[in-house]
């Protein structure tokens, strides 16, 4: 059996007996890693010799514990491996608690002092070797026992097997829904294992505690770590907590209702004591209304009309109590629509911006805007210089010479505006701005304003009648 200082409940590990009275190396913390260990909060207090308690709690495989009397006054500590009295022979276990707390544990578990057995000695090397060899046989014996029970045709499941410390007895823990006839089974077991057979039936919750596992919460099962008493759990516990009666969600590894449903039951009952009864009905001017839902956390009750139950109206419990008192006086309450107050949404400030999906893109957008603002030309000369710097192939091109616009061809549009639809927006802005000085020169060349209006009208009509062709190279 493990002392708990290095391994968590490993039955094959043991600190072994020490020549000194200290027992395990870490006396104060030994056993705390074991799943059903008891914290000795009186370990630092020395008891007087006259009132010294000679009772000791010893644990065995899994969650089995018993109390023994230290008649030989052996110096024992938590984690000491001892040889104790058993029937028949002797057994080997690990000390889990000493001192005055043992009496409190015996009183809690209602263990009679008359049935307390005695401790023989600290386990020697021979006791440990026999004990460890017996522990190694348990897995093979369990599989063989299941095969024998299946061959006989018994409706039972062998959950666990425990050897006694001297290998003189085997205890089979099994689960079954109905009563099982063991007359033929015990004969088969005695002939196969050549030792005394003891059959012990356990419940499904005790089976889960022995086997262990991970619950739906992601943690190790409570029954296999710290829970010792298994209280009954019924469906009323789920109804008080406003849970849906779904067996798949409410059942644990053992197939029964989860023990953790009892943990918060007292809090829910305390909160429901301030609520009116769920069978409360309100007599309104529009008709009778009944309670359809209760929210314990928000302290609200939902009501709906008997005639039309599709529309629900939620009210605080204080308002419901006032309406109930008004009905007791014989007065009808206003309709539920008039009593319903508009919900004011609470303004929340998202400091971390968790709900913003593009929170990582804001910085890049701001940088791009700053770059575009810095690259915008302020005048014609700067724009031409930036175009020459930004476009590599156009650096060596000669500058265009402005030609005076001909007035003898008013119907012919300019070439610069013909393909303007195929060019992207940023290029249009860069091309239009440098043309401002050109427009100033054209004003001087054009003879009169009526001719300009005629040219603009011809351009618009030309765009509508003849749309520009798509440039594949753009």
C-alpha positions, -999 to 999 in steps of 0.1 A, spaced: 0 0 0 13 34 -8 21 59 19 12 87 -5 45 106 -4 56 96 -39 27 79 -56 -11 86 -54 -27 55 -40 -4 30 -57 -8 -3 -39 25 -17 -50 46 12 -36 56 14 0 81 34 20 89 3 40 97 1 77 123 24 91 147 15 119 140 49 134 107 60 149 101 86 122 85 61 97 83 79 64 107 106 54 80 133 50 58 126 81 39 159 80 28 156 43 27 118 38 -7 106 28 -20 140 15 -18 128 -21 -39 97 -13 -75 101 -24 -91 95 10 -64 109 33 -72 128 65 -53 160 74 -40 157 109 -42 193 122 -30 182 156 3 167 143 24 196 158 9 192 193 25 168 217 -1 149 238 7 143 274 19 107 281 -9 100 305 -36 108 281 -20 94 250 -45 78 225 -35 43 214 -61 40 186 -48 41 150 -66 44 116 -52 20 90 -61 21 53 -60 -8 28 -66 -10 -9 -88 17 -25 -111 32 1 -112 5 28 -103 17 62 -105 3 97 -94 12 133 -69 -8 154 -54 -5 189 -17 -1 194 -14 -24 224 24 -27 222 30 11 221 48 10 188 60 45 177 38 49 146 34 78 122 13 85 91 27 63 64 40 35 86 34 0 72 20 -22 99 9 -58 103 -26 -60 119 -49 -87 132 -73 -103 107 -95 -134 104 -79 -156 94 -42 -147 96 -30 -112 94 -32 -83 70 -8 -55 60 -19 -18 58 -7 17 60 -13 41 89 -35 70 77 -42 88 110 -30 88 146 -37 107 178 -69 122 191 -85 126 157 -90 89 155 -116 90 182 -135 117 162 -134 96 131 -147 66 150 -175 86 164 -183 100 129 -184 65 113 -201 50 144 -174 24 148 -178 5 181 -147 3 203 -155 -33 213 -148 -45 177 -114 -28 175 -86 -53 166 -49 -49 175 -17 -41 157 9 -68 158 41 -50 147 56 -29 120 58 -49 88 91 -66 82 108 -74 49 91 -108 47 56 -94 52 62 -68 25 74 -94 0 44 -116 5 21 -86 4 35 -72 -29 35 -106 -46 -2 -110 -37 -9 -75 -51 6 -85 -85 -18 -114 -88 -49 -94 -85 -54 -83 -121 -50 -119 -134 -74 -133 -108 -100 -106 -117 -100 -116 -153 -102 -153 -145 -130 -147 -121 -150 -129 -147 -146 -158 -172 -158 -183 -146 -189 -162 -138 -196 -158 -175 -193 -196 -181 -217 -204 -153 -242 -178 -166 -245 -155 -136 -257 -119 -141 -230 -102 -121 -199 -82 -127 -166 -87 -108 -154 -51 -102 -123 -55 -81 -103 -82 -63 -83 -77 -30 -58 -101 -16 -52 -102 21 -17 -93 33 -7 -130 39 -25 -143 8 -48 -164 29 -81 -148 16 -94 -132 -15 -123 -107 -14 -143 -103 -47 -162 -71 -50 -191 -74 -75 -222 -55 -87 -255 -71 -97 -291 -59 -102 -307 -91 -88 -298 -117 -63 -271 -141 -73 -267 -178 -63 -230 -183 -53 -231 -220 -44 -216 -232 -76 -195 -200 -81 -176 -203 -48 -168 -240 -55 -153 -229 -89 -133 -201 -73 -120 -222 -44 -108 -249 -69 -92 -224 -92 -74 -201 -66 -68 -225 -37 -77 -201 -10 -106 -188 11 -132 -169 -9 -152 -139 3 -179 -123 -18 -190 -87 -11 -216 -69 -31 -212 -31 -36 -234 -5 -53 -227 13 -86 -215 44 -69 -189 24 -49 -179 7 -81 -172 41 -97 -152 51 -66 -130 20 -69 -125 21 -106 -121 59 -108 -124 81 -139 -129 117 -153 -162 134 -149 -180 157 -173 -165 187 -155 -130 176 -166 -118 167 -130 -114 133 -113 -145 118 -98 -154 131 -64 -163 96 -51 -128 84 -59 -109 114 -45 -126 128 -13 -163 118 -11 -169 90 15 -206 91 21 -230 86 -8 -263 104 -2 -294 96 -23 -301 119 -53 -335 122 -68 -351 141 -97 -365 168 -74 -330 181 -69 -328 189 -106 -363 205 -106 -354 228 -78 -323 240 -98 -344 245 -130 -326 218 -149 -340 198 -177 -347 162 -168 -322 147 -193 -307 114 -181 -277 118 -204 -266 150 -188 -276 143 -152 -262 108 -149 -226 102 -139 -201 75 -147 -220 51 -124 -253 55 -143 -270 72 -114 -277 109 -108 -246 129 -102 -237 135 -65 -227 171 -73 -264 179 -77 -266 180 -40 -238 206 -36 -258 237 -45 -292 225 -35 -292 244 -2 -283 277 -20 -312 272 -44 -337 263 -16 -326 294 3 -331 316 -28 -365 300 -37 -377 307 -2 -380 344 -12 -400 336 -43 -438 333 -45 -451 298 -53 -446 286 -88 -483 278 -90 -492 315 -85 -519 329 -108 -527 366 -113 -562 379 -120 -558 408 -145 -583 429 -163 -575 410 -195 -578 376 -180 -560 351 -157 -522 347 -160 -501 319 -147 -464 315 -139 -445 297 -166 -408 302 -157 -386 312 -127 -351 326 -129 -333 323 -95 -303 344 -104 -322 374 -120 -350 371 -94 -377 372 -120 -409 354 -128 -424 349 -163 -462 351 -167 -485 343 -196 -522 345 -202 -542 313 -200 -559 320 -233 -527 330 -252 -496 315 -237 -473 324 -265 -464 358 -251 -444 358 -219 -439 388 -196 -412 389 -170 -415 408 -137 -394 412 -105 -405 392 -75 -412 423 -55 -437 435 -82 -453 400 -82 -458 401 -45 -476 434 -48 -498 421 -75 -507 390 -54 -515 412 -24 -538 433 -46 -556 402 -58 -561 391 -22 -580 423 -16 -603 415 -44 -589 440 -70 -578 431 -104 -544 441 -117 -537 460 -149 -529 439 -180 -495 424 -183 -486 446 -212 -491 478 -191 -471 464 -162 -442 454 -184 -414 480 -183 -391 485 -212 -357 468 -207 -329 493 -206 -298 476 -221 -268 480 -199 -239 499 -216 -208 478 -215 -174 489 -224 -152 464 -240 -118 473 -227 -100 443 -242 -120 444 -275 -127 407 -274 -159 409 -294 -143 430 -322 -132 407 -350 -111 433 -369 -93 446 -338 -59 435 -353 -65 453 -386 -71 488 -372 -35 496 -368 -27 486 -404 -56 507 -417 -44 537 -399 -9 533 -413 -22 530 -448 -43 561 -445 -13 581 -432 8 568 -461 -18 578 -487 -21 613 -471 17 617 -473 18 606 -509 -9 630 -521 5 658 -543 -2 694 -533 5 709 -568 12 699 -603 50 698 -600 50 676 -569 26 652 -585 47 648 -616 78 642 -595 60 616 -574 47 599 -605 82 598 -619 95 583 -586 67 558 -581 67 544 -617 100 530 -627 95 525 -664 82 561 -669 113 578 -656 131 580 -690 100 591 -710 102 626 -724 78 652 -711 47 658 -731 43 691 -750 9 707 -746 -9 713 -779 -36 738 -784 -70 723 -788 -84 724 -823 -117 741 -827 -125 727 -861 -133 692 -847 -158 698 -819 -172 662 -822 -140 644 -815 -134 637 -778 -101 638 -761 -80 607 -759 -73 612 -722 -109 608 -713 -117 579 -735 -102 552 -714 -108 568 -680 -135 543 -671 -110 514 -672 -85 529 -649 -87 525 -611 -97 553 -588 -63 562 -574 -48 566 -608 -77 588 -619 -70 611 -591 -33 613 -599 -40 619 -636 -67 645 -631 -48 667 -607 -17 673 -629 -41 684 -657 -52 715 -638 -25 737 -653 -34 723 -687 -70 735 -683 -57 770 -675 -38 771 -708 -69 758 -727 -89 787 -714 -67 811 -731 -68 791 -764 -106 786 -766 -123 815 -784 -155 817 -764 -177 801 -737 -205 788 -761 -179 766 -779 -169 750 -745 -205 742 -737 -209 726 -771 -178 705 -766 -189 693 -732 -223 684 -745 -207 664 -774 -185 645 -749 -214 635 -728 -234 623 -758 -204 604 -771 -200 585 -738 -236 574 -738 -237 563 -774 -203 548 -776 -191 533 -743 -153 529 -740 -138 495 -748 -122 475 -721 -84 476 -721 -70 442 -714 -36 455 -705 -51 478 -677 
